[in-house]
Amino acid sequence: MNDLQATGEVRHIGVSNFSVDRLETARDASETPIVTNHIEYNPSTD
């Protein structure tokens, strides 16, 4: 992720469906902030 951002191929880093533990691990490994954690939400299951 860091390499892609450094070369300008991506502007921001985001993840999908990460647990809190996994997000903390990714954040610790990343040189730049993780901008978003896209989580699944389906209103018909509420």
ABEGO torsion letter per residue (X at the ends): XAAAAAAGABABBBBBGBBAAAAAAAAAABABBBABBBBBBBAAAX
